[in-house]
Amino acid sequence: MPGQNTYARRYARALTGSQSRGDLLVAESLRGLALAEVGSLPARQSLYQWISRHYRPADTSHPGTDAPTGMGTIERKLLLLTSLEELPIAEAARIVDLDLARATEILAHARAGLRTVAETSILIIEDEPIIAMDIEDLVRRCGHQVAGVAATEADAIALARETRPGLILADINLGAGGDGMNAVTSILRHHDAPVIFVTAYPERLLTGEAVEPAFVITKPFEPTTLAIATYQAVTGGPQIR
């Protein structure tokens, strides 16, 4: 299930806030599914369901809640499944073992809760001017400040040193300006900040074969997707290492 594995890694990493924990959860889920009876869901949704059922928050002092986010685990699962993974609410409800009415109610509450996320400053690394403007607008609509917009590796490193952003939102391919991964790696040597990568080619960052980010958004994306990823990244802390 190579295609399903890619999406499962994205979901599991976002859910756990960690590449290593997310990829381990996917591996365990694949082994479990191989031994389990075939269910009624398609392969990709079955993998999401197994991950959802076997995920345990790292902080167990607040049952049902992913400290320090304060958002319930079931709310986060529904947000990620419907926005990041773009599943219909009916499918997401089946995956998390809820009836449709209850899942719809919880999802509405979770989306309202996104508006309460702590404001932070975001450094945008994007070489396409129109796309950079769109992302800048989305960042502000999500209630955050824009620390700066960089189109090259060198500009990104300099801006990060100057502004000390609370979050980095980076494209991978900066054309003639270099590589977004290299820019982020250089920045994180001197400044701790969570990172979200925005790319049209998520498979490049979801192989599980190297050190990769926990948070990946696929272009094009909706404002809600950015809001959810920002919430996860800001409340979960730096997770690229």
N, C-alpha and C positions, 0 to 999 in steps of 0.2 A: 504493500500500500504506500508507494513512495509519495504520491500526491497528498494522500491523507496524512502521512507522517509530517509533511511540511506544515500543514495547517494546524495539526495537533501540537507541534512544537511551539508555534506562535501562541496558541491558546494557553498551553501549560506554562510557558514562560511568563506570560502576562498575569496568569492566575497566581503563580508562586512569587513573581517578582525576581526570578533568578534563572539564568540559563542552565546552571547545573541541576538545580532542583526540578526545573521544568522538564529537562531532557530525561532525567532519571524517572520522573513520573510517567512520561510517554513510554519509555522502555519497559517499565513494570506493567503498564496498561496493555502494551502489545503482547507481552508474555501471558498476561491474564486472559486476554481475548482469545489467544491461540488455544488455551485450555478450556475455555468456556463454551457452552452451547451457543449456536448461532441465534441471535435475537431477531426482533422484528424490525430493527432500525438498519438503514444502509451502513456500509462500512465506516464512512467518515463520521457519521453521527454516533455510531456505536463506540468509536474511539473517544469522542468527546464525552460520552456518557460514562465510560469507564474512568476517564481522568477525573471527571466531576465527582463521581462517587468515592474515589479513593484519595482525593486531595485532602490534606490536613494542614491547617494554618500552622506556621512556625511557632507562633505564640499561642499556647493552649491555656493561658490564664484567663482568657475571655472567651468561653465556648460560643461558637457560632459567629464570632467576630474576628476579623483580621486586624488585630492591633498592629501598628498604631493608626490604621485608617479610620477605624470606627464604623466602617460600612460592613453590613452583614455579608457572610460568605456567599449566601444564595443570591443576594443582590448583585454582587460582583460577577458571579457566574453568568447571570442573565444579561448583564450589561455587556460582558465580553462576547458572549455567544451571538447576541443580536446585532451589536455594532461592529466589533472587531472582526468577527467571523461571518457577519451578515446573514445569519440564519433567521427565518421567520419566527415570530414569538411562539407559534404552535410547536415548531420543532424544538426550540430551546426549552419549552415547558416539559416536553417528553424526556429530554436529555437529563433535566434536573429533577425528574419525577414529581412534577406538580401538574394540577389541572390548569387549563388555559386561563380561566378567570383569575385564579390566585396568582399565577405567574404574571399576568398582565398588570395586576394591582401592585405586585412587588416591584416590577420593572418601572412603573410610573413613579413610585416612591424613590427608587434608586436614582432615576434621572433627575428628579427634583433635588436630591441630595448632592449631585455634582456641583450645583451652584454655590455650595457652601465651602468648597475646597479652598485651602489657604492660597492667597495670591502669591505668585512668584515672578521672577524676571526670567525671560527666555531668550537665549541666543539662537538665532535661526541661521543655519548654514545651508545655503541654496544658491546655485549659480544662475538659475533661470529667473529673470526679473519679474515676470508676470506671476509665476508660481510663488516666488518669495513674497510678493505683495498679497496674494491670496492667503498664504499662511500667516503673514503678519496680521491681516484682518481677523482671521479665525482665532489667533492667539488672544487678541484684544477682546473679541466677543466672548471668549471663555473666561474673561476676567483677569487676565494676566498682563504684565508689562513686557514690552519688547526691549531686551537689553541691547540688541543690535542685529544687523543682518550682514552676513559675510558671504561673499561669492567664491572665495579661494581659501586654500589651507592656511596661507600666511595671514590673511585678514582674520580668519576665524580664531587663530591662536592669539593674535594681538588683541582682538576684541574681548576674548575670554579673560585674558590677563588684566585688561583695563576694567571690565564691568563685573567680573566674578558672578556669572549668572547662576540662578537657582536651578535651571534646567537647560539642556541643550537639545535642540530639534534639528537633526542633520540629514541631508541627502547624502547618498554614497558617492555618486558620480558627479564631480564638479567640473567636468570637461577639461579644458586647458588649465583650470585652476587647481587641479589635483584631485585628491581623494578624501571624501568625508570621513571615512574610517581612520585614515592617518591623522587627520586634523583632530578628531576626538581623542585618539590615543595620546597625542602630544599634549592636549589640554589637560587630560586627566592625570598626567604626571605631576601637575602642579596645582590642580584644582578639583576638588571632589564635587561632582554634580551628576544627577541622574541623566540618562540619555535616551531619547526616542529617535530611531532612524525612520525616515520617510523615503520609500523607494518604490519604483514600479516593478522591481524584481526581488521580492522578499525571499525567494528561494536561495539567493546568494548569502543570506544571513540566517538561514534556518536549516543548515546542513547538519549541525551537531558535531562537526569535525574540527572546530577551532573555537577560540574564545569569541563569543558573539554576544550582541546585546539582548536583554530580556524583552525590550519593547520595540516592536516593529509595526509601522503603519504602511499599508499598501496604497500607492497613488492610483486613481484619485480617491479622496476620502471625504467623509462627511464631518461637519462640525462636532457632532456627538462623539464620533470615533476619536477625534483629537482630544475632546474634553475627558473622555474615559482614560485614554492613555496618559494624559497629563496627570489626572488624579492618581492613577496607579504609580506613576513614576515619582511624583512629588512626595506622596505619602510613604512610598516604599524605600526611597533612598537610592543611591548609586548602585547599579547592578550590572555594569558592563564587564566587570572583571570576573 
